[in-house]
Amino acid sequence: MPNNQQGDLARTIVHETPDTWPTLIEVVAYWGDKGRKGRRRSIEIPADQFFGRGGAPMSGDQLIAMVQRLRQQGPR
């Protein structure tokens, strides 16, 4: 297909509004037996990276690696 033509999916009607997608995903890890009142560390993931807008979505392995890094770094 020549570069100046759109594919079939690019011409479809989108029924979701832009505000149905978050702009940022935050993964939070808490330490201590008081749950959310304990110490914590977090990672923010841009929604484009997480959902794959503009490329491939984040894999489960990538997300697990981020959580593992949070665990290894420990609370702040």
KAWOCOR-V218244 format. One record per residue. RES is the residue in one small letter. OMEGA is omega in whole degrees, 0 to 359 (none if undefined). Layout:
BEGIN
RES_OMEGA + RES_OMEGA
END
This chain:
BEGIN
m_179 + p_184 + n_184 + n_178 + q_178 + q_174 + g_182 + d_182 + l_180 + a_182 + r_182 + t_178 + i_179 + v_183 + h_179 + e_177 + t_181 + p_183 + d_175 + t_179 + w_176 + p_178 + t_184 + l_175 + i_179 + e_176 + v_184 + v_174 + a_180 + y_176 + w_179 + g_184 + d_180 + k_178 + g_185 + r_178 + k_179 + g_178 + r_186 + r_172 + r_182 + s_175 + i_175 + e_181 + i_176 + p_182 + a_179 + d_178 + q_183 + f_184 + f_177 + g_176 + r_183 + g_180 + g_181 + a_177 + p_179 + m_180 + s_176 + g_179 + d_179 + q_180 + l_178 + i_179 + a_178 + m_179 + v_178 + q_177 + r_177 + l_182 + r_182 + q_180 + q_181 + g_182 + p_177 + r_none
END
